[in-house]
Amino acid sequence: MDFRLYTEAMEEKLLSPYAARSSRTVGRRYPEEHCRVRTAFQRDRDRIIHSKSFRRLKHKTQVFIIPEGDHYRTRLTHTLEVAQIARTVARALRLNEDLTEAIALGHDLGHTPFGHAGESALNEIMTDGFKHNRQSLRVVEELEGGRGLNLTWEVCDGILHHTGPVRPSTLEGQIVKIADRVAYINHDIDDAIRGGILKAGDLPPFCLEVLGTEHRTRINNMVMDLIENSLDKPLISMSSRVQEATGKLRDFLFDHVYIDSEAKGEEGKARHVVQYLFAYWARHPGDLPAEHRERAKTVGVERAVCDYIAGMTDRYAIAQFKALFIPRSFAIPETGG
C-alpha cells in the first residue's frame, strides 16, 4: 500500500480550500522519487529535525546569553514553542499541519550565536548585510550536509519570509510568522520575570486588559483570536484590538528587555567575540575547517567565514575565541633538589 497517496487523498477531502496540498507542491530544486509513506512536507519536517543545524539550536541564545538557570529558553525551545502554537492554529483552520510544522522547525536554523547580538555584528561586517531568515534559507538550500536539504518550495518560502515585510505565500507560512511573534513575546516576558528584569505588574495595563495577566492566558487569547479572525479566510491575521495589544507588548519588550536591561549586559562582549573571529578568519582563511576552505573558493572568503560563524553555538564561538586570542598558561615541571 502507498500510504503517501492515502494521506494526500485525505488532505484533498478534509483540508480547507485555502490549504496547501502536499500533492500540489511546486516541488524541489532537485527532483526526487516520492516516498511511499511520507508526503513531501512530512519529509521536509523529518529532514529538518535530523539536521545538525537543528540540534545546534539547543546551545544558541534566545534572549539571555548562556543563561545559568535550567528553565530559560534557548533557540531550540523557542522553535518548539513556535511549532506547537502554529500546529494548533493550522489544525483548527484545517490547513496543512505538516507544512506548518516544517516551516516552524526550520525558521531559525540560520540564527547566529548570541542571538540578535550576533546577527547585528555580522550585519555590520558583511558587505551585503546579514539577516537570520536569509541565512536559514542558505542552511536548507546549500549548507546543511554540504549540499542543503532540498526542501520543497513552500517550506523554503515560509522560512525566508517568517520575518520582515513580505508575507509568506502560503497560509501555513503566515501562521508561522504570527506564531513566532506570539511565542517570543510571551516566553521572553516569562524569562524576564524569572530573571528579575520585569515584574508582572510592569506590563502595559491596556495589554493586560486585552490579553490577560498570566502567561498561559495571554497565549490562549492570542491563539483563539487568531483562529476566530482567520477562519475560512484567505489571510491569517488577528483582530485589530488584539493586534494592537500584541504590538504594544512587543514595543514594551524592546524598550525594557531587548534594548536596555540586564539581559543585554553581555551583548557588547558577544559582538566583540563575533567581530574578532570574523576578522581573524578573513585574514587567515587557511585556518578554516576544510569544508569552509573549499566553499571559500566558490562563494568567497567573506561568505565562507560568515557561514562558519553563523552556524556556531554560543559555547563553541567562545571556545574558538579563547583558543585564538586568550593566552594559555604555561607551567615548567619542577624538579627535585
Protein Blocks (a to p, Z undefined) as FASTA:
>chain_A
ZZklmmmmmmmmmmcfkbccfklggbjfbdcdddfkbcfklmmmmmmmmpmklmmmmmcc
fklgcifbfkbccfklmmmmmmmmmmmmmmmnopafklmmmmmmmmmmmpcehijmlmmm
mmmmpmnbpafklmmmmmmmmmngolojoiafklmmmmmmmgcjbdcfbfklmmmmmmmm
mmmmmmmmmmmmmnomacfklpcfklmmmnopbfklmmmmmmmmmmmmmgopabdcddfk
lmmmmmmmmmmmmmmmmmncfklmmmmmmmmmmmmmmmmmmmmmmlpcfklmmmmmmnoj
klmmmmmmmmpcfklmmmmmmmmmmccdddddddeZZ
